Amino acid sequence: MIVQSVCFAPSAEELSRPKCPRCGGILLVAENSRFSAEGRIDHAWACDDCGNEFATSVRLWVR
């Protein structure tokens, strides 16, 4: 899982659309997203080019 922090991201580029770890294709829309009570937004992705599935997580705040 790829984890990013909104509070400590050095640049907006680091919070941009993810690239597929297998083929490098840029993904536009997550297959599924959910907010957790721990302050994270988790996204499930599926690459349109190669079919690879992976997850990312964005940390909204640090406790």
C-alpha positions in Angstrom: 0.0 0.0 0.0 1.3 3.5 -0.9 0.8 6.0 2.0 0.8 9.7 1.6 0.4 12.5 4.2 -1.6 15.6 3.4 -0.1 17.5 6.4 3.5 16.9 5.4 3.5 16.6 1.6 6.4 18.8 0.3 4.6 19.5 -2.9 1.2 19.2 -4.6 2.8 16.9 -7.2 3.2 14.2 -4.5 -0.6 14.1 -4.1 -1.3 13.8 -7.8 -2.9 10.9 -9.6 -1.0 7.6 -8.9 0.9 5.7 -11.5 0.5 1.9 -11.9 3.4 0.2 -10.1 3.5 -2.4 -12.9 3.2 -0.5 -16.2 3.5 3.2 -15.2 0.1 4.1 -16.6 -1.6 7.1 -15.0 -4.9 6.3 -13.3 -7.8 8.8 -13.3 -10.5 7.5 -10.9 -10.3 5.1 -8.0 -12.4 2.0 -8.1 -13.4 2.4 -4.5 -12.7 5.0 -1.7 -13.4 5.0 2.0 -12.7 7.2 4.9 -11.5 5.7 8.2 -11.9 7.1 11.7 -8.1 7.1 12.0 -7.9 10.0 9.6 -7.1 8.2 6.4 -8.8 8.0 3.0 -8.1 4.6 1.4 -8.4 4.2 -2.4 -8.5 0.9 -4.4 -7.2 1.2 -8.0 -7.3 -1.0 -11.1 -5.1 -0.1 -14.0 -7.0 0.2 -17.3 -3.9 -0.7 -19.3 -2.6 -3.8 -17.6 -5.3 -4.7 -15.0 -3.0 -4.5 -12.0 -4.9 -3.7 -8.8 -3.3 -1.8 -5.8 -4.3 0.4 -2.9 -3.2 3.9 -1.7 -3.9 5.6 1.6 -3.8 9.4 2.3 -3.3 10.4 5.9 -5.3 13.6 6.6 -3.7 14.5 9.9 -1.1 13.1 12.3 -2.2 12.2 15.8 
